[in-house]
C-alpha cells in the first residue's frame, strides 16, 4: 500500500524520514558542526539542518526500503562521535 504517492520515484516506493539528533557537548564544543558535516556525507541523507531546541540537528533521509533506512540511522548516523540519541519521524502521508 502506497501511503504517499509523492514518495514514489521511478516506480519504486521511497521511504523518507526526518531524524531528530541530539549531540553531546562534552570536551569538544564543535560536536554539532562536526556531526552535521559527517551526516551530510552519508548516502541517502538529503539535507542536515542545525536547529535550536531539544534536538541539535535534523536530517532528511531517503531510502528504497525500511531496512535500508534503518541501517542508515542505526549503523551510520548513530555511530558518529558525539551523537547521543536519535528519534525518527517516518513520513507516512
C-alpha positions as CSV (number, residue, x, y, z in Angstrom):
1,X,0.0,0.0,0.0
2,X,1.4,3.3,-1.0
3,X,0.6,5.8,1.7
4,X,2.1,8.8,-0.1
5,X,2.2,8.9,-3.9
6,X,4.7,11.7,-3.6
7,X,7.2,9.2,-2.2
8,X,7.1,7.1,-5.4
9,X,10.1,7.6,-7.6
10,X,10.5,5.9,-10.9
11,X,8.0,3.2,-10.0
12,X,9.8,2.5,-6.7
13,X,8.3,3.5,-3.4
14,X,10.8,5.5,-1.3
15,X,10.9,5.7,2.4
16,X,11.6,9.2,3.8
17,X,12.3,10.2,7.4
18,X,13.2,13.2,9.4
19,X,15.8,12.1,12.0
20,X,16.0,14.3,15.1
21,X,19.5,14.1,16.5
22,X,20.8,15.0,20.0
23,X,24.5,15.8,20.1
24,X,26.7,15.9,23.2
25,X,28.8,18.9,24.1
26,X,31.5,17.0,26.1
27,X,35.0,18.4,25.9
28,X,34.7,19.3,22.2
29,X,32.2,22.1,21.8
30,X,32.0,21.7,18.0
31,X,30.4,18.2,18.1
32,X,27.3,19.5,16.4
33,X,29.2,21.1,13.5
34,X,31.4,18.0,13.0
35,X,28.5,15.6,13.3
36,X,26.5,17.7,10.8
37,X,29.3,17.5,8.3
38,X,29.7,13.8,8.7
39,X,26.0,13.1,8.5
40,X,25.7,15.2,5.3
41,X,28.2,12.9,3.6
42,X,26.1,9.7,4.2
43,X,24.5,8.3,1.1
44,X,20.7,8.7,1.5
45,X,20.9,11.9,3.5
46,X,19.2,14.7,1.6
47,X,19.9,17.6,3.9
48,X,21.0,18.2,7.5
49,X,19.8,21.2,9.5
50,X,21.2,22.7,12.7
51,X,18.3,23.6,14.9
52,X,17.5,25.2,18.3
53,X,15.5,23.3,20.9
54,X,15.5,19.8,22.4
55,X,17.5,18.4,19.4
56,X,20.6,19.8,17.8
57,X,20.3,18.5,14.2
58,X,17.6,17.3,11.9
59,X,18.5,15.0,9.0
60,X,16.2,14.4,6.0
61,X,16.9,10.8,4.9
62,X,15.6,8.9,1.9
63,X,16.0,5.1,1.2
64,X,14.4,2.5,-1.0
65,X,13.0,0.4,1.9
66,X,12.7,0.4,5.7
67,X,15.6,-1.9,6.1
68,X,18.0,0.5,4.3
69,X,16.5,3.4,6.2
70,X,17.1,1.6,9.5
71,X,20.7,0.8,8.6
72,X,21.4,4.5,7.6
73,X,20.1,5.6,11.0
74,X,21.4,2.8,13.3
75,X,24.7,1.9,11.7
76,X,25.8,5.2,10.2
77,X,24.2,8.2,12.0
78,X,24.2,6.8,15.5
79,X,27.9,5.6,15.1
80,X,29.2,9.2,14.6
81,X,31.2,10.6,17.5
82,X,29.1,13.0,19.6
83,X,25.7,11.6,18.6
84,X,23.9,10.8,21.8
85,X,20.5,9.6,20.5
86,X,18.1,9.9,17.6
87,X,14.3,9.9,17.1
88,X,13.0,9.1,13.7
89,X,9.8,10.5,12.1
90,X,8.9,8.4,9.1
91,X,6.8,10.2,6.6
92,X,3.5,8.4,6.1
93,X,1.3,10.7,4.1
